[in-house]
Amino acid sequence: MSDTTPRETPALFLSQVERYYPQADAPLEILRKADFALWPGELVALVAPSGTGKSTLLHVAGLLERPDGGEVFVGGLPTTKLDDKGRTRLRRTEIGFVYQAHHLLPEFSALENVVLPQRIRGLDKALAEERAAELLTFMGLGERLDHLPGELSGGEQQRVAIGRAVANTPRLLLADEPTGNLDPHTSLHVFQTLVALARASGLAALIATHNLDLARRMDRQVTIRDGHVVPL
């Protein structure tokens, strides 16, 4: 994230966003003129029952789905009129994703998994490896750089996935149940690592979770009610 980004500019801003899916009788409305602002350096928990639109909200915010109405701003930039190449470019440089499943490449080491997105962006190999090693060491994986995902525990794999998500220093981190597959102790450890990394880098994070204990540790909590994003 650029140090010149003013505090008054949200890292993510949804303005009157609508998203619906066609059905035989009537469209299924998921988001109804939803408004939401996420500020640089802020961690927000998204807590809502299954089927209310958490994943849809994350997909729209992450430019994986186009809204049917309204506007999505990333770092103040309107995105709905961007073509597919422009959206892909913005995702690559400004947005990091963490999912419940780590989706690491099994034939690559922990270091290589974090190097890869940087290389795709065009960073020099030596610099990418240095950045990856620094991230993984920060997250307590300095002794595991050369290990394949199959040689890592579930919590270690998820920390590698977090490192991969922030490797290109995004402005925005979107996480969908990032600790959902982990036991309570490991879940807390991974969450603390994610928070420390976010605080150290100043990125904004929207984290969907069913874990109310973890949600309360964030700056604020929101939910989706009748298609609107509202305080929990």
Secondary structure as GFF3:
##gff-version 3
##sequence-region A 1 232
A	DSSP	beta_strand	12	21	.	.	.	ID=ss1
A	DSSP	beta_strand	28	38	.	.	.	ID=ss2
A	DSSP	beta_strand	43	46	.	.	.	ID=ss3
A	DSSP	alpha_helix	54	61	.	.	.	ID=ss4
A	DSSP	beta_strand	69	74	.	.	.	ID=ss5
A	DSSP	beta_strand	77	78	.	.	.	ID=ss6
A	DSSP	alpha_helix	84	94	.	.	.	ID=ss7
A	DSSP	beta_strand	95	98	.	.	.	ID=ss8
A	DSSP	alpha_helix	110	121	.	.	.	ID=ss9
A	DSSP	alpha_helix	125	138	.	.	.	ID=ss10
A	DSSP	three_ten_helix	149	151	.	.	.	ID=ss11
A	DSSP	alpha_helix	154	166	.	.	.	ID=ss12
A	DSSP	beta_strand	172	176	.	.	.	ID=ss13
A	DSSP	alpha_helix	184	201	.	.	.	ID=ss14
A	DSSP	beta_strand	204	208	.	.	.	ID=ss15
A	DSSP	alpha_helix	212	216	.	.	.	ID=ss16
A	DSSP	beta_strand	220	225	.	.	.	ID=ss17
A	DSSP	beta_strand	228	231	.	.	.	ID=ss18
###
